[in-house]
């Protein structure tokens, strides 16, 4: 492109791009970058011609950051604001962030001062950054709170905001009422934040148990019904059922395996697809030994001890596990058998999908092996059941 060709290009190929006008304002630039941004955001031409140089410049660099409407109409409508706000944007030569605040103002029918908007922009804060609290506080209150909490600290306003958001997230985890003003507007934010960090560290299992109980609401009703049907002992071994979610988490911690780290086990309990039971030695019933995942009908899907391993001693317990399966069969109701049938079908479908996708184990004792093969090898079907598991 040369200066002498611009008038002709402006009338023809570049007539609806605004590029020639941009070149006249910026003699040294990359036309290709401008055209790329214009192709991605055609409203760029209107923005340029409306006398918004900062917004134009920012959009040439970051066209993906603009929220706009592809509908017909004036520029204000396409930008999600009104003519009065467009005038403010032009007078202050606002960029993308100022526009975001004007869009928020229009969307929520607010009246924010230019000074307040500029304060948030100077501190790198956009409306989306305040989603966690803006339903409880006005933007003026938010600014005042952040300013007070920053007093005497070397932290930036943005860092104070991050601490505040993290504090309320932790407060929600421990079931504090985050809509109570004394909680969400804690007078000593950093102190309250540190107290929650320490509390969660000291009570990690109980906090996790509360979160799981909320995510899987049927578990706490299911677990108390398991002992009557699935607990069993002889002179050497005993099978115990967890009374609460915390028991399962403690088992995972004690044996250092994945039962306390993978939510799918709790989802399966919640759906009554499988349950978690504890295999213990009769003389040490309180000492974690093996963790079992069993289907409602007594099929044992997995049996794992420390670090997701199986040792030779599980072979010694096999006779007891077979005895346990026979006892369980006598205790099953029709509802249990229906659940067992559905669980078996789900397992077969899952193994088939794993094989089709060639899912392998990434690390640990079985690294590199196909997951379906490892799970199937661990499977202990009910005696006298001849059907294949997968």
C-alpha positions in Angstrom: 0.0 0.0 0.0 1.3 3.4 -1.0 0.0 6.9 -0.1 -0.9 7.6 -3.7 -3.1 4.5 -3.9 -5.1 5.2 -0.7 -7.8 7.5 -2.2 -8.7 4.9 -4.8 -8.6 2.0 -2.2 -10.8 4.1 0.1 -13.4 4.4 -2.6 -13.2 0.7 -3.6 -11.7 -2.3 -1.7 -11.3 -0.6 1.6 -14.5 1.5 1.5 -16.2 -0.1 4.5 -13.2 -1.0 6.6 -12.1 2.3 8.1 -8.5 1.4 7.4 -7.6 4.4 5.3 -8.9 6.8 8.1 -6.8 4.8 10.6 -3.7 5.1 8.4 -4.2 8.9 8.2 -4.2 9.0 12.1 -1.3 6.5 12.4 1.2 6.8 9.5 3.2 3.8 10.8 1.1 0.7 11.4 0.4 -2.8 10.3 -2.6 -2.8 7.9 -2.8 -6.6 8.1 -3.3 -6.5 11.9 -6.0 -3.8 11.5 -7.9 -5.8 8.8 -7.7 -9.0 10.9 -9.3 -7.1 13.9 -11.9 -5.6 11.5 -12.8 -9.0 10.1 -13.2 -10.4 13.6 -15.1 -7.2 14.9 -16.7 -5.4 11.9 -18.1 -2.7 14.3 -14.5 -1.5 14.5 -15.1 0.8 11.5 -17.9 2.6 13.3 -15.8 2.9 16.4 -13.0 4.5 14.5 -15.3 6.9 12.7 -17.1 7.9 15.9 -13.9 9.5 17.2 -12.8 6.8 19.7 -9.0 6.4 19.1 -8.1 4.6 22.3 -10.9 2.1 21.9 -9.9 1.6 18.3 -6.2 1.1 19.2 -7.0 -1.4 21.9 -9.4 -3.4 19.6 -6.8 -3.6 16.9 -4.6 -5.4 19.5 -7.3 -7.3 21.3 -10.4 -7.6 19.1 -11.7 -10.6 21.1 -12.2 -8.5 24.2 -15.1 -6.5 22.8 -18.6 -7.4 23.7 -20.9 -6.1 21.0 -24.1 -7.0 19.2 -24.3 -7.9 15.5 -27.8 -6.4 15.1 -28.4 -3.4 12.9 -28.7 0.1 14.4 -26.5 2.8 15.7 -23.1 2.3 17.3 -24.4 2.9 20.8 -26.9 0.0 20.4 -24.3 -2.3 18.9 -22.0 -1.6 21.9 -24.8 -2.3 24.4 -25.0 1.3 25.7 -27.1 4.4 24.9 -26.2 7.7 23.2 -25.5 9.5 26.5 -23.0 6.8 27.5 -21.4 6.8 24.0 -20.9 10.6 24.5 -19.1 9.9 27.8 -17.0 7.3 26.2 -15.9 9.7 23.5 -15.3 12.7 25.8 -13.1 10.6 28.1 -11.5 8.7 25.2 -12.4 5.5 27.0 -11.0 2.1 26.1 -12.3 -1.4 26.4 -12.5 -1.4 30.2 -14.3 1.9 30.4 -16.8 0.5 27.8 -17.3 -2.6 30.0 -18.2 -0.4 32.9 -20.7 1.6 30.8 -22.2 -1.7 29.6 -22.6 -2.8 33.2 -24.2 0.5 34.1 -26.7 0.2 31.3 -27.4 -3.5 32.0 -28.1 -3.0 35.7 -29.7 0.5 35.3 -27.1 2.2 37.5 -25.6 5.6 37.5 -21.9 5.4 38.2 -19.6 8.4 38.2 -16.8 8.7 35.8 -14.4 9.1 38.8 -15.7 5.7 40.3 -15.3 3.9 37.0 -11.8 5.3 36.5 -10.9 4.2 40.0 -11.9 0.6 39.3 -10.0 0.7 35.9 -6.9 2.1 37.5 -6.9 -0.9 39.9 -7.5 -3.4 37.1 -11.0 -4.3 38.3 -13.9 -5.1 35.9 -17.6 -5.8 36.8 -17.0 -9.6 36.2 -14.4 -9.5 39.0 -17.0 -8.4 41.5 -19.7 -11.1 40.7 -19.0 -12.8 44.0 -20.3 -9.8 46.1 -22.1 -7.2 43.9 -25.5 -8.7 44.8 -24.9 -7.5 48.4 -23.0 -4.2 48.0 -23.1 -1.2 45.7 -20.0 -0.4 43.8 -19.4 2.6 46.0 -19.5 0.4 49.1 -17.2 -2.1 47.4 -14.6 0.6 46.7 -14.9 2.0 50.2 -14.4 -1.5 51.7 -11.4 -2.3 49.5 -9.8 1.0 50.4 -10.3 0.5 54.2 -8.9 -3.0 54.1 -5.8 -1.8 52.2 -4.9 0.8 54.8 -1.6 0.1 56.4 -0.7 -2.7 54.0 1.7 -3.0 51.1 -0.8 -5.0 49.1 -2.5 -3.5 46.0 -6.2 -3.0 45.8 -6.3 -5.9 43.3 -4.6 -8.2 45.9 -7.1 -7.1 48.6 -9.9 -8.0 46.2 -8.3 -11.5 45.6 -8.0 -12.1 49.4 -11.7 -11.0 49.8 -12.9 -13.4 47.1 -10.8 -16.2 48.6 -12.1 -15.5 52.1 -15.8 -15.7 51.0 -15.1 -18.8 49.0 -13.7 -20.5 52.1 -16.5 -19.2 54.3 -19.0 -20.8 51.9 -17.1 -24.1 52.2 -17.5 -24.2 55.9 -21.2 -23.3 55.7 -20.9 -19.7 57.0 -23.7 -17.4 56.0 -22.0 -15.4 53.3 -25.1 -13.2 52.9 -24.7 -12.0 56.5 -23.1 -8.6 56.5 -20.8 -9.5 59.4 -19.4 -12.2 57.3 -19.1 -10.7 53.8 -18.0 -7.3 55.2 -15.5 -8.7 57.8 -14.0 -5.7 59.6 -10.6 -7.4 59.7 -10.4 -9.2 56.3 -6.9 -10.5 56.4 -7.2 -11.8 59.9 -10.5 -13.6 59.1 -8.9 -15.0 55.9 -6.0 -16.4 57.8 -8.3 -17.9 60.5 -10.2 -19.7 57.8 -7.1 -21.0 56.2 -5.9 -22.5 59.5 -9.4 -23.9 60.3 -9.7 -25.7 57.0 -6.2 -27.0 57.2 -7.0 -28.4 60.7 -10.4 -29.7 59.8 -9.9 -30.6 56.1 -11.7 -34.0 56.2 -14.8 -32.6 58.0 -14.9 -29.6 55.5 -14.6 -32.0 52.6 -17.3 -34.2 54.1 -19.7 -31.3 54.3 -19.0 -30.4 50.6 -19.6 -34.0 49.5 -22.8 -34.2 51.6 -24.1 -31.2 49.8 -23.0 -32.4 46.3 -24.4 -35.9 46.9 -27.4 -35.5 49.2 -28.5 -39.1 49.4 -25.3 -40.6 50.8 -26.1 -39.8 54.4 -29.4 -41.6 54.1 -27.8 -44.6 52.3 -24.8 -45.3 54.6 -26.8 -46.0 57.8 -28.7 -48.8 55.9 -25.5 -50.7 54.9 -24.4 -52.4 58.1 -27.5 -54.6 58.5 -27.1 -56.0 55.0 -23.3 -56.0 54.3 -21.5 -56.3 57.6 -20.2 -59.8 58.4 -17.4 -61.4 60.5 -15.7 -64.7 61.2 -12.8 -65.5 63.5 -10.2 -64.1 61.1 -11.8 -61.2 59.2 -14.6 -58.7 59.4 -16.3 -56.5 56.9 -17.6 -53.1 58.2 -19.7 -50.4 56.6 -18.9 -46.7 57.0 -21.4 -44.8 59.1 -20.7 -41.4 57.5 -18.8 -39.8 54.7 -16.0 -38.9 57.1 -15.3 -42.6 57.7 -14.6 -43.1 54.0 -12.3 -40.0 53.9 -10.4 -41.3 56.9 -10.0 -44.7 55.3 -8.5 -43.0 52.2 -6.1 -41.0 54.3 -5.0 -44.0 56.4 -4.3 -46.2 53.4 -3.0 -43.4 51.1 -5.2 -44.5 48.1 -7.6 -42.6 45.9 -10.9 -43.3 47.7 -10.9 -39.9 49.4 -9.7 -38.0 46.3 -12.0 -39.1 43.5 -15.6 -37.9 43.6 -16.9 -40.7 41.3 -16.9 -43.1 44.2 -19.3 -40.8 46.1 -21.4 -40.3 43.0 -21.7 -44.1 42.7 -22.8 -44.4 46.3 -25.3 -41.6 45.8 -26.7 -43.4 42.8 -26.6 -46.8 44.6 -24.4 -48.2 41.8 -21.8 -49.4 44.3 -20.8 -49.0 48.0 -17.6 -48.6 49.9 -16.9 -51.2 52.6 -13.9 -51.9 54.9 -12.2 -55.3 55.1 -10.5 -55.6 58.5 -8.8 -58.3 60.5 -11.1 -59.5 63.3 -8.5 -58.9 66.0 -7.9 -55.3 64.7 -11.3 -54.0 63.6 -10.3 -50.4 64.0 -7.1 -50.7 61.8 -7.6 -50.0 58.1 -6.6 -53.0 56.1 -8.3 -53.2 52.6 -11.0 -51.0 51.1 -13.7 -52.7 49.0 -15.9 -51.3 46.3 -18.9 -53.5 46.0 -22.1 -53.6 44.0 -25.5 -53.9 45.7 -25.6 -57.6 44.9 -22.3 -58.3 46.5 -20.0 -58.3 43.4 -16.6 -56.9 44.5 -15.3 -54.4 42.0 -12.1 -53.4 43.7 -10.1 -54.4 46.8 -7.2 -52.1 47.6 -4.8 -51.6 50.4 -2.0 -49.0 50.9 -1.2 -46.9 47.8 -3.8 -48.6 45.7 -1.9 -51.9 45.9 -2.9 -55.5 46.4 -0.7 -57.8 48.3 -0.5 -61.6 48.5 -2.4 -61.5 51.7 -5.6 -60.7 49.8 -5.5 -64.2 48.4 -5.8 -65.5 52.0 -8.9 -63.4 52.5 -10.6 -64.7 49.3 -12.3 -67.6 51.0 -13.8 -65.2 53.6 -14.9 -62.8 50.8 -16.6 -65.7 49.1 -18.3 -66.7 52.3 -19.4 -63.0 52.8 -20.9 -62.9 49.3 -23.0 -66.0 50.0 -24.3 -64.5 53.2 -25.1 -61.2 51.4 -27.1 -63.1 48.8 -29.5 -64.4 51.5 -30.1 -60.8 52.7 -30.9 -59.2 49.4 -34.4 -57.9 48.7 -35.9 -57.6 45.3 -35.0 -53.9 45.3 -31.4 -54.8 45.9 -31.4 -57.3 43.1 -32.8 -54.7 40.7 -30.0 -52.3 41.7 -27.5 -55.1 41.3 -28.7 -55.8 37.8 -28.5 -52.1 36.8 -25.1 -51.8 38.4 -23.7 -54.7 36.4 -25.0 -53.3 33.2 -23.4 -49.9 33.9 -20.1 -51.6 34.7 -20.1 -53.6 31.5 -20.9 -50.4 29.5 -18.1 -48.6 31.3 -15.5 -51.3 30.7 -16.5 -51.4 27.0 -16.2 -47.6 26.7 -12.7 -47.7 28.3 -11.5 -50.3 25.9 -12.9 -48.5 22.9 -11.1 -45.3 24.0 -8.0 -47.3 25.0 -7.9 -45.7 28.4 -4.6 -46.4 30.2 -3.4 -45.7 33.8 -1.0 -42.8 33.9 1.0 -43.5 37.1 1.5 -45.8 40.1 1.7 -49.5 40.3 -0.3 -50.2 37.1 1.1 -47.4 35.0 0.7 -48.0 31.2 -1.8 -50.8 31.6 -5.3 -50.6 30.2 -7.7 -49.5 33.0 -10.5 -51.9 32.0 -8.1 -54.8 32.2 -6.9 -53.9 35.7 -10.4 -53.4 36.9 -11.7 -56.6 35.4 -8.8 -58.6 36.9 -9.8 -57.3 40.3 -13.4 -58.2 39.8 -14.9 -60.8 42.1 -18.2 -62.0 40.7 -20.8 -63.9 42.7 -20.1 -67.6 42.8 -22.1 -69.7 40.3 -22.6 -66.7 38.0 -21.2 -67.7 34.6 -21.9 -64.5 32.7 -18.9 -62.5 31.6 -18.3 -59.2 33.4 -17.4 -57.4 30.2 
